[in-house]
Amino acid sequence: MKKATILIALIISSITLFAQEQKKENTWKTLAKITFKQEYDELMGFDIDVPVFSQTVKDLEGQEVEVEGYIIPVEGYKQQSNFVFSAYPYIMCFFCGGAGPETVMEVNSDDKKLTYTSKPIVIKGVLKLNSGDINKLMYTLNDAVLVSTKK
């Protein structure tokens, strides 16, 4: 009986860990569930693409999410309190033409452990969606903290 209880506990733990890993790995895939519509922008004087978030993405707004990716520094390479975070390394990121705008997010953090690295990292923070300010990215991760550095 004791062995069966231990076995069941191990199975449940494994399923829980697998589900958590799947959730982390699928964050960028979930954030990609968007479409775009064209709207005329008075300030710019021409049509712009405005993101339309799926319900799945809308459900993440205000939630703490974990996401794996790469730091794209905005100012220098020291402690990063505000930076762009990309699903892809710098040479493949949205700003270099290798991906779409759904593959990057702005990050705001006071975590002193968040320093520039070219290696992938995992961070977590509170997700905010943006479809109205063309001067900002579609996604912002606030109060971000370092979870781990990948090798």
Buried (B, 14 or more C-beta within 10 A) or exposed (E): EEEEEEEEEEEEEEEEEEEEEEEBEEBBEBBBEBEBEEEEEEEEEEEEEBBEBEEEBEEBBEEBBBBBBBBBBEEEEEEBBEBBBBBBBBEBBBEEEBBEBBBBBBBBBEBEEBBEBEEBBBBBBBBBBBBEEEEEBBBBBBEBEBBEEEE
